[in-house]
Amino acid sequence: MKGLVLAGGYGTRLRPLTFTGNKHMLPIANQPILFYGLKHLARAGIRDVGIILGPLHEEIQETVGDGQALGLRVHYIHQGDPKGLAHAVLCAREFLGNDPFVMYLGDNLLQEGVEEFIRIYEAEHADAVVGATPVSNPQQYGIVEVDGDRIRSIEEKPASPRGNLALIGVYLFGPAIHPIVAKLQPSKRGELEITEAIWKLAESGGRVVVHPVRGWWKDTGRPGDLLDANELVLSNLPPTAFTCTGVVARDAALNGSVGVGLGTVIEGNVEVNGPVIIGAGAHIGSGSRIGPATALGDGVVISAAEITRSIVMEGTRIVGPIRLTDSLIGRNVEIQGRKRARREMTAILGDAAQLRF
């Protein structure tokens, strides 16, 4: 069994935010999104993983390396300009050989992992297992229509959906998928669609099992999705994830699940309400209120500010009086409130932005 993780460039929905690097490296609970999928593969006993790289790839290779720290042997496969999910399978043909493989979109977060996909594949002698879940906006996903255990139709981003059961971006394929992918023609979107490959596999008599996933799933294509995912992950982390290796003043209040990184200083008259993760080398100044559902990256400086349900990336400085909620703040941003009255706002700021008021 092998793994194939898709980690190309930014999706169009995140380009305007001007975060540098690859969107799959944006942090959820202070870990890159990509790491969650990689860890799921490792937990399922998969060791050889191919990461499909698009135009923006340097940060991924620098951070993941050879995968040894994650218990993996990582192979990098350059796709160039992304031309669809099935095109990624085509690019990885030599790496995959005739082994079954789990294909995992790198910007997905799936609570249950992939063990159940493998169990179903082996128990039912399937040619493919595809994860699916009901969604409220089916026009934005690949939609599968089922009749019992039989697939009736699959359509990518249908204008008039026949149902609301969406493919979640986690699949397990056997080698029967390869000759089908090799014969695909570009769709109207100009891509080789994995949904068309799955449909052709089912049409040709292949055993395709639709697996309704358990637990939560998040596609992190939009800023609001990132914040939702951050809250979900923080709320479901084990107690061992919340350790305190920083310096906390006696009159600071840490309530609930709070993790504090090495070298971080939390001054007096600070209140932190979990779940909250604070990275290494941060400084939380007097009069600050942090959380819940908030992740602060390494080296973040907060002074006399309130940060709630937000992601603040490394190296950012936020000096009050200000109250930020539902905000996504990039790396090395500077926010400074000069007025005496506390200002409340929701903000999405890309890397190195500056905001003074």
N, C-alpha and C positions, 0 to 999 in steps of 0.2 A: 504494500500500500504506500502510495506517495501523496504528497500534498502539492497543490498549485495555488499560490496566493497572488491575486491581481493587485498591483500597487503602482498604477501608472500615474500620470500627472493629475493636476487639479481637475475636478469635474467643473462644468460650466457654472454650477450654482455657487461655487465658492471663489471663483476668480476675482470678482469685484472686491473681495475683502482684503486683498493685497497682503496675505500672509506669505512669507517667503518659504521656499521648499515645497514639499509634497504634502497634500492634505492628509494622507494616511499617517503622517507623523505628528499631526496635531494631538495635543494631550487630552486624554480622558482620565481623571483621577491621577494626573501627573505621569501617565504612561502613554506612549504613542498608540493611537488606535490600532495600528498594524500589529502591535505586540499581542493584543487579545486573541486574534485569530491564530497567530503563530503558537501561542501557548496552548490553545485548544487542540491544535494538531499534535503537539508534543504530548499533551495529557492523554491523547487517544493512542499513543504508542507509535505514531508516525515519525520517522526520523529524517527521511530525505524530502526536502521541500524546495520546489522551484518558485522563485519570486519573479513575477513578470514585471519588468520595468518599462515605464514610458519615458518621455523626454526629461522629466524631473526625477532623477534617481540618485544623485550623489549622497544626499542626506540619509537615504535608506541604507545604502551600502556601508556608509561610515558608522551608522548606529547598530545595525544588525550584524555586520561583519560576516563571519562564517557560520553564525548561528549556534556556536558551541555553548554560549552562556544560556541559551534557551533550550538546550538539549537537542539541537537539530543540526543537520548537515544541510546548509543552505546553498543552493545553486542559483545564479542570477541569469535571467533570460531576457534579452533586450527585444522588446516588441517594436520600438520606435513609436510612430504615431499610432495611438490605439484605434483599431478598426473593428471593434466588437469583441465580445467575450469569447465567441467561437474562434476568432482570429488568434486570441491568446492561447487557446488549446492547440491550434495549428502551429504556432511558434514553438510550443513546448513539446512537440511530437517526439523528438529525439530523446529528451530527458525522460519523458513518461514511459517510453517503450510500450509494452503490453501490460503494464501493471495497472490495477484499478487505482483511481486517485480521487481525493477530495479536492474540489475547487472552491475556494473561499475568497469572496470579494473583500479586499483589505480594509474597506471603510465600513464594514458591517460589525455589529456587536450582537452576539447571540448568547443568551444566558446558558443554554443547555449544552453547548459544545457540539462535538461531532461524533461522540461515541455511539449514539443511537443510530446515526446514519450508517455506520459501519456494521452494527448488529443487524439492521434490517437488510442491508446488501447481502450479507453472508447467509442470513436465515432464509431469505426468500429467493436466493439465487437470481438476484436482479441484475439488469444491465445498467440501471441508473436509479438513484434515489434523489429526489429533489425536495428541498424544504419549502414549505409554504405556510402562509398565515393570512387571515382576513385583514383587509385594510379599508380605510374610509375613502381613499383617493385612488381607486384602481387604474385610472387613466395614466398614472405615473409609473406603473410597474408592468412586468410580464405577468399576465393573468392566466391561470390554469383553470379549466372547467373539468370537473370530474363527475363520473357516474359510478358510484361504488368505488372499486379500486381501478377503474378504467378511465383513462384520460380522454375526454371528448374534444377538447380544443386547447390550444395555447396560443396566445397572441401578445406581442410586445407593445406595451403602451397603447391599448386599444382606445379609439375615440368613443366607441359605444361598447363598454365592457359587458360580457355575458355573466360575469360574477365578480366577486371581490377577493378571491383567493390568490394572493400574490406570491410569486417566487421570491425568496428572500436573499438569494445570492450565495447560497451554500448548496453544493451539489456533490454527489458521488457518482462517478462514471466508471464503467468497465471499458475494455478495449473496443467494444462494438461501436463506440461513439466516433472513433477516428476516421473510418472510411466515409461516414456521413459528413463530418466536418470538412473533409477534403473536397467534397463535391458541392459545398454550399456556394451560392451566389450572393453578392451584396444585396441587402434589403433596400427599401426606399430611403432609409436613413444612411445608406452607404456603408453599412456594417454587416459583418457575418454574425448572425443572431444565434445565440445559444438556445433560445426558445424554439427556433425553427429546427435546430438539430435534435432537440428533445422530441419534438413532434414527429419528425421523420423516423426517429428511432422507435417510437411507439407504433407508428403506422406500419413499419416493416416487421412488426411482431416482437420487438424487443420488450422486455419486462421493465417497465418504468413505474416506480412506486412513488407516490406523492406522500411525503411525511409532514403532517401538521405539527409544527414545532411547539414545544412546551416552554413556558416561561416567556420572558420578554425578549424582544428583538428590536434593534434600532438600525435604520439606515441613516448614516450621519452626513447626508448630503447638504444639509442646511444648518445655519447657525443655531436655530432653535433645537434642531435634532441633537447637536453636540451638547447643548446644555441639558437636555432631557437625558441623554446617555450618561453624562457626568453624574447627574443625580441618581440614576438607576445603579450605576456601578458603585458609587460611594455608599449607597444604602444597602448594598448586598456584599460588601467586602467583609471578610472574616475579621474578628477582633485582633488577630495577629498583624493585620495590615496597619493598625493604628498604634504605632509605638512613638514614644517621645524621646528623642536623643538630643534635643536642643536645651536651651536655658530658659526657664519660665519663672517670672517673678512670683513671689509668694501671693501677692494680691491680684494676680491675673486669674481669671476664671475659665477653665477648660471644661465644658459640659458635653457629655455624650462621647461619641466616637471621634477622637481628634488625633491625627498623626502629625508629629513635628520632626522635621529633618535635622540632621547633624549640623551644628553650627548656627542654627536659627535662634534668634533672641526674641522673646515675647516680654515686653515691659509690663509694668504694673498698670492697673486701670484698663485692662484689655479683657474683652469677653469673646470667647470662641465657642460657638454652638455647633456641634457636629450633626451630621457627618462632614468633616473637613479634613483635607490633606494639605499640609504646608511643606514645601520642599526644603532643601538644604540651604544654609547661608542666607535665609530671609531675616527681615527685621520688622516686627510688628510693634509700632509705637503706641504710646499712651493715648487713651481716648478712642482706640479702634474697636470695632465690632466686626467679627468675621463669622459667616455662616448663617444658616446651614447650607448644605449642598454646594460647597465651594472648594475649589482647588487652586492653590497658589503655588506657582513654580519656584524653582531655585532662584535665590538672590532677589526675590520680590521685596520691596520696601513699602509698607503701609503706615501712614501716620494720620491719626485723628480722622479716620475714614471708616465707613461701614460698607462691607462687601457681602452681598447675599446672593445665593444661587448663581454663581458666576465662575468662569474660568479666567484666571489671570496668569499669563505665561511668564517665563523666566526673565529676570532683569528689569521688570517694570516697576515704576515708582508711582504711587498714588498718595498724594498729600491732600488732606481735607481742608475745610469741611465739605464732605461729599458722601452721598449714599448711592452706591451702585447696586443695581439688582438686575438679574437676568441678562448679564453682560458677558461678552466674549472679548477679551483684551489680549492683544498679541504680545510679542517679545519686545523688550526694551522700549516700552511706551512710557510717556511721562504725562500724568494727569495732575494738575495742580489747581486747587480751589483757593482763591485769594480773598474771597468775601467772607464775612463773619457768619452769615446765615448758611446752614447746611443745605446743599443743593441735591435734589434727588434726580436720578437719570438712569436710563438703560442705554448702553453703548455697545457698538461693535467697532473695534479699532484694530487696524492692521499693524504689523510690526513697525516699530520706530515712530509711531504717530505721536503727536504732541497736542495736548488739550489744556488750555488755561482759561479760567473764567473768574 
